Amino acid sequence: MTATVTTARTAGPDASTTASSFARHRTGVVLVGALALLILGAFLIGGGTWPASLTVDLTGPLGDVSDWIIDNRDTHPLFLYFFGHISNAVVLSVRGVYLVLLAAGWAGVTAAAGLIAWRVAGIRLALTAVAAFILCALLGMWVPTMQTLALMVVAVLASVILGALLGLAAGLSDRVFRSLRPVLDTMQVMPAFAYLLPVVLVFGIGVPAAVLATVIYAAPPMARLTALGLRDADAGVMEAAASLGATGRQRLLTARLPLARKELLLGLNQTIMMALSMAVIASVIGAGGLGDRVYQALASVDVGAALAAGIPIVLLAVVLDRVTAAAGNRIGTAPQAGPAWSGWAVVVAGTVGAAVVARLASKPTWPDAWTVGIAEPVNEAVGWMTDHLYSGVPVIGGTADWAAHFTTWILDPVRDGLQWLPWWALLLLVAVLAMVIGTWRTTLTAVLAMAAIGVLGVWDPALNTLSQVLAGVAVTLVIGFAVGIAASRSERVERLLRPVLDVFQTMPQFVYLIPVVALFGVGRAPAVVAAVIYALPAVVRITTQGMNSVDPVVMESSRSLGATGMQQLRKVQLPLARPALLLAVNQGVVLVLAVVVIGGLVGGGALGYDVVFGLAQGDLATGLVAGAAIVCLGLMLDRVTQPTQRRTGKGA
């Protein structure tokens, strides 16, 4: 027995050392194995694109589903007594909110916005809110703004309720959490155009379809952050509540939910932002409001009209973002003097008073004489830029030349290279990348996601889309990291960048798609430019925050040892900010991929065009298959860009 124990004790460190050595040389082992498989596959399988024998044609089944929905939408009990009631509830809710806003008038709504901002965040944000709503009216967009606001109120409320319920279930149950994660991933990565078609098939063109499409898109952040807040509740507090005899329900209401308030408010903030970003896309299926104005301007290539409707969307997003963020920051601070209800009583009284005064003055609606038209000067400016920058610029060439060179030197070689690779070699490449930075589970997920694209029969279009995503992510990261690092090293630069990033992050993609097309023409290059503009703010913000979060003590220590600014950046800040930088890479990938459908409208082609074509023609099979392929691409790219924590030690 002694000898056995001695042997076991002796073998323990050796086994641990072997495992540690394997972990250190993991990349080398994976690369050698991949090279061996590559050589073996070249002899046994050969080359070529995805074989037709391994594809599944979904055109027939999905076409049958579409036909059944159309044939039974007006007679089947499922539509009459379930979907019909949902549709009616949405219509009545949006109409009720809109009538309340109209009754309050421009003075009441503006006063309510200013007073709520004052109550939550102080006088500066109150003035900002008042100025934002007045500017919406000055641009002649008061009625469309109220239409969008009414739809967003209902959509955000429904998204928050649905997201909170899903997050509550996921936060209290590990099984639900694991089951819900792929569902939320699909809801968030699936292009909005892809699920607009089934929503329209069920609910028809109009407000109900627009609201429900917005809910599908905006609910996942609330669900994720609610689950995160509940699962990360302080274990000591929860144990203390249990030791005092609190039931599960009492612990939830008195401990978990109060501890998760910041996450809940952040979820509300993100839900509002994502709902507003859907305003234009939802206009395609009858949402009306500001989104409809932007979409009409896109159809007529009217940059000025698009900007006039896009600015109010940005202003709404900025005000709502600041108010909800300020509410989150106030949690845990000292309460204000006096009863809590007194401040809200002032808000109600001020709103009613402003509305009554405006009606007595016979100005319940914003007078047309007080509006300012910006469409004509903006169009003149865009015309000048197109005339002088599109082509013929000495030495550097025009934007059309840049787009052509970018397509010829980058997009075409990347696309041709991906399509030249044998299908099995590309799967092997995905497996190697996933295995190097993750685990066998993430590797299996990435490979299966990529293989699913081939099974769906859209292998070549998916590789075309992948080439645009890779090029867009590369440009985004180069610019985003450089700007983010500069902002982290200068407070003045960060302050100057913040409003610019706010505008670019909240401006609908359709708005800046028009000047992009005017400057770069139609094709894959402008699609990539639009994707870069959309993804850049998030990469800059995450990079700046990650660099600023490096421990000041570590920075001071390196400075005291004589490190220069560049040495601190390379050897201290960048290594310590690695998790944030990897998150920036991941978000850059996801956001660039999110614009791939919009790129299909301006010549991006590939999967984006298929999704748009499916929506325009009512072709459920084409639209959903392309949308599912984009989800698979997003899942694969997520797994190969986000390192997974590997278990070490005895259990490894």
Buried (B, 14 or more C-beta within 10 A) or exposed (E): EEEEEEEEEEEEEEEBEEBEEEEEEBEEEBEEBBEEBBEEBEEEEEEEBBEEEEBEEBEEEBBEBBEEBEEEBEEBEEBEEEBBEBBEBBBEBBEEBBEBBBEBBBBBBBBBBBBBBBBBBEEEBBEBBBBBBBBBBBBBBBBBBBBBBBBBBBBBBBBBEBBBBBBBBBBBEEEBBEEBBEEBBBBBBBBBBBBBBBBBBBBBEBBBBBBBBBBBBBBBBBBBBBBBBBBEBEEEBBEEBBEEEBEEEEBBEBBBBEBBBBBBBBBBBBBBBBBBBBBBBBBBBBBBBBBBBBBBBBEEEBBBBBBBBBBBBBBBBBBBBBBBBBBBEBEEEEEEEEEEEEBEEEBEEBBBEBBBBBBEEEBBBBEEEEBEEBBEEBBEEBEEBBEEBBEEBEEEBBBBBBBBEBBEEBBEEBBEEBBEBBBBBBBBBBBBBBBBBBBEEBBBBBBBBBBBBBBBBBBBBBBBBBBBBBBBBBBBBEBBBEBBBBBBBEEEBBEEBBEEBBBBBBBBBBBBBBBBBBBBBEBBBBBBBBBBBBBBBBBBBBBBBBBBBBEEEEBEEBBEEEBEEEEBBEEBBBEBBEEBBBBBBBBBBBBBBBBBBBBBBBBBBBBBBBBBBBBEEEBBBBBBBBBBBBBBBBBBBBBBBBBBEEEEEEEE
